[in-house]
Amino acid sequence: MKTFACGDVVPGCSARFSAADEDGILAQVAGHAAHDHGIHDVTPELVQAVRDRIVSA
Ligand SMILES: [Zn+2]
């Protein structure tokens, strides 16, 4: 199981995600970023920032 805390990338955000693998996390984060942060363009840099902060639970 992998987990990711959005607040590690976006200060002040309390959203947390968990999935079986990194791709599952990224899919959830993409939806969250669009809905809650107005980020509709998920750049390779953003994906890398998220991947760097995904931890195994
Ligand atoms: Zn967030």
PDB file of the backbone (N, CA, C, O) and the ligand in Angstrom, with CONECT records:
HET     ZN  A 101       1
ATOM      1  N   MET A   1       0.833  -1.196   0.000  1.00  0.00           N
ATOM      2  CA  MET A   1       0.000   0.000   0.000  1.00  0.00           C
ATOM      3  C   MET A   1       0.869   1.247   0.000  1.00  0.00           C
ATOM      4  O   MET A   1       1.857   1.332   0.728  1.00  0.00           O
ATOM      5  N   LYS A   2       0.480   2.226  -0.838  1.00  0.00           N
ATOM      6  CA  LYS A   2       1.202   3.490  -0.905  1.00  0.00           C
ATOM      7  C   LYS A   2       0.295   4.601  -0.390  1.00  0.00           C
ATOM      8  O   LYS A   2      -0.926   4.542  -0.536  1.00  0.00           O
ATOM      9  N   THR A   3       0.906   5.606   0.210  1.00  0.00           N
ATOM     10  CA  THR A   3       0.131   6.754   0.665  1.00  0.00           C
ATOM     11  C   THR A   3       0.836   8.041   0.246  1.00  0.00           C
ATOM     12  O   THR A   3       2.048   8.080   0.032  1.00  0.00           O
ATOM     13  N   PHE A   4       0.020   9.091   0.140  1.00  0.00           N
ATOM     14  CA  PHE A   4       0.546  10.402  -0.238  1.00  0.00           C
ATOM     15  C   PHE A   4      -0.270  11.473   0.466  1.00  0.00           C
ATOM     16  O   PHE A   4      -1.499  11.416   0.495  1.00  0.00           O
ATOM     17  N   ALA A   5       0.430  12.455   1.035  1.00  0.00           N
ATOM     18  CA  ALA A   5      -0.227  13.595   1.668  1.00  0.00           C
ATOM     19  C   ALA A   5      -0.053  14.804   0.765  1.00  0.00           C
ATOM     20  O   ALA A   5       1.069  15.245   0.517  1.00  0.00           O
ATOM     21  N   CYS A   6      -1.162  15.340   0.274  1.00  0.00           N
ATOM     22  CA  CYS A   6      -1.094  16.478  -0.642  1.00  0.00           C
ATOM     23  C   CYS A   6      -0.377  17.661   0.009  1.00  0.00           C
ATOM     24  O   CYS A   6       0.295  18.436  -0.672  1.00  0.00           O
ATOM     25  N   GLY A   7      -0.521  17.796   1.326  1.00  0.00           N
ATOM     26  CA  GLY A   7       0.114  18.904   2.029  1.00  0.00           C
ATOM     27  C   GLY A   7       1.625  18.923   1.899  1.00  0.00           C
ATOM     28  O   GLY A   7       2.253  19.951   2.150  1.00  0.00           O
ATOM     29  N   ASP A   8       2.221  17.799   1.511  1.00  0.00           N
ATOM     30  CA  ASP A   8       3.667  17.769   1.306  1.00  0.00           C
ATOM     31  C   ASP A   8       4.065  18.547   0.052  1.00  0.00           C
ATOM     32  O   ASP A   8       5.211  18.971  -0.093  1.00  0.00           O
ATOM     33  N   VAL A   9       3.088  18.729  -0.859  1.00  0.00           N
ATOM     34  CA  VAL A   9       3.364  19.466  -2.095  1.00  0.00           C
ATOM     35  C   VAL A   9       2.650  20.817  -2.072  1.00  0.00           C
ATOM     36  O   VAL A   9       3.205  21.831  -2.496  1.00  0.00           O
ATOM     37  N   VAL A  10       1.421  20.819  -1.574  1.00  0.00           N
ATOM     38  CA  VAL A  10       0.617  22.037  -1.493  1.00  0.00           C
ATOM     39  C   VAL A  10       0.418  22.380  -0.019  1.00  0.00           C
ATOM     40  O   VAL A  10      -0.441  21.792   0.638  1.00  0.00           O
ATOM     41  N   PRO A  11       1.194  23.316   0.504  1.00  0.00           N
ATOM     42  CA  PRO A  11       1.100  23.658   1.928  1.00  0.00           C
ATOM     43  C   PRO A  11      -0.322  24.014   2.335  1.00  0.00           C
ATOM     44  O   PRO A  11      -0.995  24.800   1.669  1.00  0.00           O
ATOM     45  N   GLY A  12      -0.769  23.423   3.445  1.00  0.00           N
ATOM     46  CA  GLY A  12      -2.088  23.739   3.959  1.00  0.00           C
ATOM     47  C   GLY A  12      -3.163  22.781   3.530  1.00  0.00           C
ATOM     48  O   GLY A  12      -4.251  22.780   4.107  1.00  0.00           O
ATOM     49  N   CYS A  13      -2.888  21.947   2.516  1.00  0.00           N
ATOM     50  CA  CYS A  13      -3.899  20.989   2.069  1.00  0.00           C
ATOM     51  C   CYS A  13      -3.851  19.762   2.965  1.00  0.00           C
ATOM     52  O   CYS A  13      -2.776  19.234   3.249  1.00  0.00           O
ATOM     53  N   SER A  14      -5.018  19.312   3.410  1.00  0.00           N
ATOM     54  CA  SER A  14      -5.074  18.188   4.341  1.00  0.00           C
ATOM     55  C   SER A  14      -5.475  16.883   3.668  1.00  0.00           C
ATOM     56  O   SER A  14      -5.669  15.871   4.342  1.00  0.00           O
ATOM     57  N   ALA A  15      -5.600  16.899   2.344  1.00  0.00           N
ATOM     58  CA  ALA A  15      -6.023  15.690   1.631  1.00  0.00           C
ATOM     59  C   ALA A  15      -4.943  14.612   1.683  1.00  0.00           C
ATOM     60  O   ALA A  15      -3.753  14.893   1.544  1.00  0.00           O
ATOM     61  N   ARG A  16      -5.387  13.370   1.887  1.00  0.00           N
ATOM     62  CA  ARG A  16      -4.467  12.235   1.894  1.00  0.00           C
ATOM     63  C   ARG A  16      -5.034  11.158   0.974  1.00  0.00           C
ATOM     64  O   ARG A  16      -6.248  11.008   0.835  1.00  0.00           O
ATOM     65  N   PHE A  17      -4.127  10.416   0.355  1.00  0.00           N
ATOM     66  CA  PHE A  17      -4.545   9.391  -0.596  1.00  0.00           C
ATOM     67  C   PHE A  17      -3.813   8.099  -0.304  1.00  0.00           C
ATOM     68  O   PHE A  17      -2.676   8.097   0.169  1.00  0.00           O
ATOM     69  N   SER A  18      -4.490   6.997  -0.597  1.00  0.00           N
ATOM     70  CA  SER A  18      -3.819   5.710  -0.486  1.00  0.00           C
ATOM     71  C   SER A  18      -4.294   4.830  -1.629  1.00  0.00           C
ATOM     72  O   SER A  18      -5.451   4.897  -2.044  1.00  0.00           O
ATOM     73  N   ALA A  19      -3.388   4.008  -2.129  1.00  0.00           N
ATOM     74  CA  ALA A  19      -3.704   3.108  -3.230  1.00  0.00           C
ATOM     75  C   ALA A  19      -2.699   1.973  -3.218  1.00  0.00           C
ATOM     76  O   ALA A  19      -1.718   1.991  -2.474  1.00  0.00           O
ATOM     77  N   ALA A  20      -2.966   0.986  -4.059  1.00  0.00           N
ATOM     78  CA  ALA A  20      -2.097  -0.185  -4.099  1.00  0.00           C
ATOM     79  C   ALA A  20      -0.757   0.127  -4.742  1.00  0.00           C
ATOM     80  O   ALA A  20       0.245  -0.524  -4.444  1.00  0.00           O
ATOM     81  N   ASP A  21      -0.735   1.125  -5.628  1.00  0.00           N
ATOM     82  CA  ASP A  21       0.523   1.456  -6.302  1.00  0.00           C
ATOM     83  C   ASP A  21       0.565   2.949  -6.636  1.00  0.00           C
ATOM     84  O   ASP A  21      -0.412   3.671  -6.439  1.00  0.00           O
ATOM     85  N   GLU A  22       1.712   3.393  -7.145  1.00  0.00           N
ATOM     86  CA  GLU A  22       1.888   4.816  -7.417  1.00  0.00           C
ATOM     87  C   GLU A  22       0.912   5.333  -8.459  1.00  0.00           C
ATOM     88  O   GLU A  22       0.426   6.459  -8.348  1.00  0.00           O
ATOM     89  N   ASP A  23       0.621   4.529  -9.463  1.00  0.00           N
ATOM     90  CA  ASP A  23      -0.295   4.983 -10.505  1.00  0.00           C
ATOM     91  C   ASP A  23      -1.690   5.235  -9.932  1.00  0.00           C
ATOM     92  O   ASP A  23      -2.391   6.153 -10.357  1.00  0.00           O
ATOM     93  N   GLY A  24      -2.080   4.409  -8.965  1.00  0.00           N
ATOM     94  CA  GLY A  24      -3.377   4.611  -8.316  1.00  0.00           C
ATOM     95  C   GLY A  24      -3.414   5.920  -7.554  1.00  0.00           C
ATOM     96  O   GLY A  24      -4.421   6.629  -7.559  1.00  0.00           O
ATOM     97  N   ILE A  25      -2.310   6.231  -6.900  1.00  0.00           N
ATOM     98  CA  ILE A  25      -2.204   7.509  -6.189  1.00  0.00           C
ATOM     99  C   ILE A  25      -2.291   8.664  -7.176  1.00  0.00           C
ATOM    100  O   ILE A  25      -3.038   9.619  -6.960  1.00  0.00           O
ATOM    101  N   LEU A  26      -1.530   8.575  -8.251  1.00  0.00           N
ATOM    102  CA  LEU A  26      -1.468   9.676  -9.216  1.00  0.00           C
ATOM    103  C   LEU A  26      -2.825   9.940  -9.849  1.00  0.00           C
ATOM    104  O   LEU A  26      -3.173  11.090 -10.116  1.00  0.00           O
ATOM    105  N   ALA A  27      -3.598   8.878 -10.093  1.00  0.00           N
ATOM    106  CA  ALA A  27      -4.928   9.054 -10.673  1.00  0.00           C
ATOM    107  C   ALA A  27      -5.818   9.846  -9.717  1.00  0.00           C
ATOM    108  O   ALA A  27      -6.557  10.736 -10.137  1.00  0.00           O
ATOM    109  N   GLN A  28      -5.740   9.513  -8.424  1.00  0.00           N
ATOM    110  CA  GLN A  28      -6.548  10.235  -7.437  1.00  0.00           C
ATOM    111  C   GLN A  28      -6.082  11.678  -7.295  1.00  0.00           C
ATOM    112  O   GLN A  28      -6.893  12.598  -7.191  1.00  0.00           O
ATOM    113  N   VAL A  29      -4.769  11.861  -7.291  1.00  0.00           N
ATOM    114  CA  VAL A  29      -4.210  13.201  -7.125  1.00  0.00           C
ATOM    115  C   VAL A  29      -4.591  14.095  -8.305  1.00  0.00           C
ATOM    116  O   VAL A  29      -4.856  15.283  -8.125  1.00  0.00           O
ATOM    117  N   ALA A  30      -4.618  13.527  -9.506  1.00  0.00           N
ATOM    118  CA  ALA A  30      -4.984  14.316 -10.682  1.00  0.00           C
ATOM    119  C   ALA A  30      -6.397  14.871 -10.529  1.00  0.00           C
ATOM    120  O   ALA A  30      -6.646  16.038 -10.832  1.00  0.00           O
ATOM    121  N   GLY A  31      -7.315  14.039 -10.062  1.00  0.00           N
ATOM    122  CA  GLY A  31      -8.687  14.484  -9.859  1.00  0.00           C
ATOM    123  C   GLY A  31      -8.786  15.528  -8.756  1.00  0.00           C
ATOM    124  O   GLY A  31      -9.484  16.533  -8.892  1.00  0.00           O
ATOM    125  N   HIS A  32      -8.080  15.274  -7.671  1.00  0.00           N
ATOM    126  CA  HIS A  32      -8.073  16.208  -6.543  1.00  0.00           C
ATOM    127  C   HIS A  32      -7.467  17.552  -6.943  1.00  0.00           C
ATOM    128  O   HIS A  32      -7.998  18.606  -6.593  1.00  0.00           O
ATOM    129  N   ALA A  33      -6.360  17.511  -7.674  1.00  0.00           N
ATOM    130  CA  ALA A  33      -5.688  18.748  -8.086  1.00  0.00           C
ATOM    131  C   ALA A  33      -6.605  19.600  -8.945  1.00  0.00           C
ATOM    132  O   ALA A  33      -6.637  20.823  -8.806  1.00  0.00           O
ATOM    133  N   ALA A  34      -7.350  18.955  -9.832  1.00  0.00           N
ATOM    134  CA  ALA A  34      -8.251  19.687 -10.708  1.00  0.00           C
ATOM    135  C   ALA A  34      -9.417  20.289  -9.922  1.00  0.00           C
ATOM    136  O   ALA A  34      -9.757  21.460 -10.097  1.00  0.00           O
ATOM    137  N   HIS A  35     -10.027  19.475  -9.054  1.00  0.00           N
ATOM    138  CA  HIS A  35     -11.212  19.927  -8.330  1.00  0.00           C
ATOM    139  C   HIS A  35     -10.908  20.926  -7.229  1.00  0.00           C
ATOM    140  O   HIS A  35     -11.636  21.903  -7.053  1.00  0.00           O
ATOM    141  N   ASP A  36      -9.833  20.684  -6.486  1.00  0.00           N
ATOM    142  CA  ASP A  36      -9.578  21.468  -5.281  1.00  0.00           C
ATOM    143  C   ASP A  36      -8.481  22.516  -5.438  1.00  0.00           C
ATOM    144  O   ASP A  36      -8.407  23.461  -4.652  1.00  0.00           O
ATOM    145  N   HIS A  37      -7.634  22.354  -6.443  1.00  0.00           N
ATOM    146  CA  HIS A  37      -6.540  23.312  -6.603  1.00  0.00           C
ATOM    147  C   HIS A  37      -6.568  24.011  -7.955  1.00  0.00           C
ATOM    148  O   HIS A  37      -5.727  24.870  -8.220  1.00  0.00           O
ATOM    149  N   GLY A  38      -7.526  23.656  -8.821  1.00  0.00           N
ATOM    150  CA  GLY A  38      -7.601  24.300 -10.120  1.00  0.00           C
ATOM    151  C   GLY A  38      -6.430  23.965 -11.028  1.00  0.00           C
ATOM    152  O   GLY A  38      -6.144  24.689 -11.982  1.00  0.00           O
ATOM    153  N   ILE A  39      -5.747  22.848 -10.720  1.00  0.00           N
ATOM    154  CA  ILE A  39      -4.602  22.430 -11.532  1.00  0.00           C
ATOM    155  C   ILE A  39      -5.099  21.403 -12.552  1.00  0.00           C
ATOM    156  O   ILE A  39      -5.323  20.239 -12.221  1.00  0.00           O
ATOM    157  N   HIS A  40      -5.264  21.853 -13.787  1.00  0.00           N
ATOM    158  CA  HIS A  40      -5.767  20.944 -14.811  1.00  0.00           C
ATOM    159  C   HIS A  40      -4.664  20.403 -15.693  1.00  0.00           C
ATOM    160  O   HIS A  40      -4.871  19.474 -16.473  1.00  0.00           O
ATOM    161  N   ASP A  41      -3.492  20.992 -15.560  1.00  0.00           N
ATOM    162  CA  ASP A  41      -2.361  20.556 -16.369  1.00  0.00           C
ATOM    163  C   ASP A  41      -1.343  19.892 -15.444  1.00  0.00           C
ATOM    164  O   ASP A  41      -0.524  20.562 -14.815  1.00  0.00           O
ATOM    165  N   VAL A  42      -1.412  18.574 -15.375  1.00  0.00           N
ATOM    166  CA  VAL A  42      -0.504  17.832 -14.508  1.00  0.00           C
ATOM    167  C   VAL A  42       0.802  17.606 -15.268  1.00  0.00           C
ATOM    168  O   VAL A  42       0.907  16.705 -16.100  1.00  0.00           O
ATOM    169  N   THR A  43       1.784  18.436 -14.965  1.00  0.00           N
ATOM    170  CA  THR A  43       3.049  18.409 -15.681  1.00  0.00           C
ATOM    171  C   THR A  43       3.936  17.260 -15.180  1.00  0.00           C
ATOM    172  O   THR A  43       3.738  16.736 -14.083  1.00  0.00           O
ATOM    173  N   PRO A  44       4.912  16.885 -16.006  1.00  0.00           N
ATOM    174  CA  PRO A  44       5.868  15.853 -15.557  1.00  0.00           C
ATOM    175  C   PRO A  44       6.559  16.262 -14.256  1.00  0.00           C
ATOM    176  O   PRO A  44       6.870  15.415 -13.419  1.00  0.00           O
ATOM    177  N   GLU A  45       6.797  17.569 -14.093  1.00  0.00           N
ATOM    178  CA  GLU A  45       7.433  18.034 -12.864  1.00  0.00           C
ATOM    179  C   GLU A  45       6.535  17.790 -11.654  1.00  0.00           C
ATOM    180  O   GLU A  45       7.012  17.404 -10.587  1.00  0.00           O
ATOM    181  N   LEU A  46       5.231  18.018 -11.829  1.00  0.00           N
ATOM    182  CA  LEU A  46       4.295  17.793 -10.730  1.00  0.00           C
ATOM    183  C   LEU A  46       4.202  16.302 -10.415  1.00  0.00           C
ATOM    184  O   LEU A  46       4.195  15.901  -9.251  1.00  0.00           O
ATOM    185  N   VAL A  47       4.130  15.496 -11.458  1.00  0.00           N
ATOM    186  CA  VAL A  47       4.077  14.054 -11.250  1.00  0.00           C
ATOM    187  C   VAL A  47       5.311  13.589 -10.470  1.00  0.00           C
ATOM    188  O   VAL A  47       5.211  12.766  -9.561  1.00  0.00           O
ATOM    189  N   GLN A  48       6.472  14.130 -10.840  1.00  0.00           N
ATOM    190  CA  GLN A  48       7.696  13.741 -10.150  1.00  0.00           C
ATOM    191  C   GLN A  48       7.679  14.197  -8.699  1.00  0.00           C
ATOM    192  O   GLN A  48       8.127  13.471  -7.811  1.00  0.00           O
ATOM    193  N   ALA A  49       7.161  15.402  -8.455  1.00  0.00           N
ATOM    194  CA  ALA A  49       7.081  15.913  -7.086  1.00  0.00           C
ATOM    195  C   ALA A  49       6.203  15.006  -6.229  1.00  0.00           C
ATOM    196  O   ALA A  49       6.506  14.747  -5.064  1.00  0.00           O
ATOM    197  N   VAL A  50       5.108  14.526  -6.824  1.00  0.00           N
ATOM    198  CA  VAL A  50       4.216  13.627  -6.098  1.00  0.00           C
ATOM    199  C   VAL A  50       4.908  12.285  -5.864  1.00  0.00           C
ATOM    200  O   VAL A  50       4.896  11.761  -4.750  1.00  0.00           O
ATOM    201  N   ARG A  51       5.512  11.732  -6.921  1.00  0.00           N
ATOM    202  CA  ARG A  51       6.177  10.428  -6.787  1.00  0.00           C
ATOM    203  C   ARG A  51       7.258  10.462  -5.705  1.00  0.00           C
ATOM    204  O   ARG A  51       7.434   9.499  -4.960  1.00  0.00           O
ATOM    205  N   ASP A  52       7.981  11.592  -5.630  1.00  0.00           N
ATOM    206  CA  ASP A  52       9.058  11.708  -4.640  1.00  0.00           C
ATOM    207  C   ASP A  52       8.534  11.645  -3.212  1.00  0.00           C
ATOM    208  O   ASP A  52       9.278  11.326  -2.285  1.00  0.00           O
ATOM    209  N   ARG A  53       7.241  11.952  -3.036  1.00  0.00           N
ATOM    210  CA  ARG A  53       6.686  12.044  -1.685  1.00  0.00           C
ATOM    211  C   ARG A  53       5.724  10.908  -1.355  1.00  0.00           C
ATOM    212  O   ARG A  53       5.153  10.876  -0.264  1.00  0.00           O
ATOM    213  N   ILE A  54       5.545   9.991  -2.273  1.00  0.00           N
ATOM    214  CA  ILE A  54       4.722   8.817  -1.985  1.00  0.00           C
ATOM    215  C   ILE A  54       5.512   7.886  -1.064  1.00  0.00           C
ATOM    216  O   ILE A  54       6.677   7.578  -1.318  1.00  0.00           O
ATOM    217  N   VAL A  55       4.866   7.454  -0.009  1.00  0.00           N
ATOM    218  CA  VAL A  55       5.538   6.568   0.933  1.00  0.00           C
ATOM    219  C   VAL A  55       4.786   5.235   1.025  1.00  0.00           C
ATOM    220  O   VAL A  55       3.573   5.176   0.822  1.00  0.00           O
ATOM    221  N   SER A  56       5.515   4.192   1.327  1.00  0.00           N
ATOM    222  CA  SER A  56       4.909   2.878   1.508  1.00  0.00           C
ATOM    223  C   SER A  56       4.318   2.791   2.905  1.00  0.00           C
ATOM    224  O   SER A  56       4.949   3.185   3.886  1.00  0.00           O
ATOM    225  N   ALA A  57       3.114   2.276   2.984  1.00  0.00           N
ATOM    226  CA  ALA A  57       2.447   2.140   4.279  1.00  0.00           C
ATOM    227  C   ALA A  57       2.261   0.666   4.619  1.00  0.00           C
ATOM    228  O   ALA A  57       1.716   0.339   5.673  1.00  0.00           O
TER     229      ALA A  57
HETATM  230 ZN    ZN A 101      -4.531  19.091  -2.155  1.00  0.00          ZN2+
END
